[in-house]
């Protein structure tokens, strides 16, 4: 059947009777779910099931749970999620082009797709297209047992009544956009309706136009990267007819003929909406306006990166060209872009924890200082916490994080408990080799430590410290175990490793007595102590980051300088976030064996 499509608008209906959903960036398709067959059918009628076997398998694993509702037809979006609200369309396209079954199976395991269910077309074998959207949505929610997912790959897309709050989430996570749906609307094919509207979460950039192709009416968009003119894509749509004609005539009358088109030197600047810049091409670009007051020198690669990052309006980015990591030519602007992009993955670990930061206003080679008290000039959106005579702070939102970054905060250190609890949310072991040349000691210790934790039925997570070591995290259920109990546990584990490998590992606190052995710092875990947050940059010349890893990455060849701010974001978007399930796992962590060991 022909699917109902949202109509693009520059604003969203705000009157009563509308519901709002996140718009995901993927392949629109119908999940045809029967008792003996599961298929994914694209909007063009193509069967995608063989390319995304993990979705079919996820459905088959839930057959007993949904058998009373079959057969079903679910309208949704097939996506590769970077985070809860942002999808990776370019990676999904690559998945969709794979032909070899072996390669499809490997990628499905390494980076599985998800199906985001937002509408229901058939329920118990009965078509629902004549029912209202509100009723269809309630039945869809029933299938998900009023939760948000069936297993790990089948997700229910929630609709809400508050468009403004949802848009804030969309902005913070850099999601594709929003869809508004009339609650009492019926399912109408195509765009022959006034019931679904979409609003894209546009990035607004500036560039200058250097070439016009009369065969397709595209203009080439460029910026300066240093002294070089760099192409960033082509743009055609968006201008009013008069403006388009004037721009075209300018190129035709004054341009130099070249390869069937017309070239002008940098002069004409424009503001452009786009969803992203990938592999030298703008995604879905549209002219917003021409900029006669701008000069081409204003249009730089660095500014495009900041504009694509979508900094909050509360942040007035300053001194973005200042070198923060001179050895790697990384600027303050690079720091701001990194912090903005990594925020969805980092903020959950900062949430409601009293923060200690290291500020380096002039970069890693300049003066630096610790800060744990909120300065008087801090804006109101940063949450202050009174602790006796002290005013501490937490970093719960994007605006706060970016304000600190704009004020030169490089490192972010968190306690092991949230501010209203006296019990830890995780246990962390800090594995500290004598230097980076002996990082292999940390790799070996991490593997041995994981074996011990596995034997105790504990799920653990691993990250580089961003310095010379490795840190092992064990998330815990809320208010489940005291610091007194965790100290017994961490000491016992550390001593076990030390006793088993006395020539490699030590718990000796004095550096001069450690020799060439790795220090197992179990004392770092305790009340009042802190640990560097996942994804925090470090105050080091090589611009390294405390980077979460998958356990199968912890082996020969691993080294901390592999993870710097110039590629950690791309890594997360490509392989996923290794700590994505951290808090879910923590709440489900079984502590019976640990508590038995402690009490014995």
Beta strands, then each sheet from edge to edge (+ up, - down):
strand 1: 7-8
strand 2: 18-23
strand 3: 27-33
strand 4: 38-42
strand 5: 72-79
strand 6: 114-123
strand 7: 126-127
strand 8: 149-150
strand 9: 154-156
strand 10: 177-182
strand 11: 196-200
strand 12: 203-213
strand 13: 218-225
strand 14: 228-235
strand 15: 256-258
strand 16: 261-274
strand 17: 276-278
strand 18: 281-283
strand 19: 286-290
strand 20: 323-325
strand 21: 330-331
strand 22: 355-359
strand 23: 369-371
strand 24: 384-387
strand 25: 390-393
strand 26: 409-415
strand 27: 426-432
strand 28: 461-464
strand 29: 470-475
strand 30: 505-506
strand 31: 518-521
strand 32: 530-532
strand 33: 548-549
sheet 1: 1+ 11+ 10- 2+
sheet 2: 4+ 3- 5+ 6- 7+
sheet 3: 4+ 3- 5+ 6- 9- 8+
sheet 4: 14+ 13- 12+ 16- 15+
sheet 5: 14+ 13- 12+ 16- 19+
sheet 6: 17+ 18-
sheet 7: 20+ 21-
sheet 8: 23+ 22- 26+ 32-
sheet 9: 24+ 25-
sheet 10: 30+ 31+ 27- 29+ 28- 33+
end
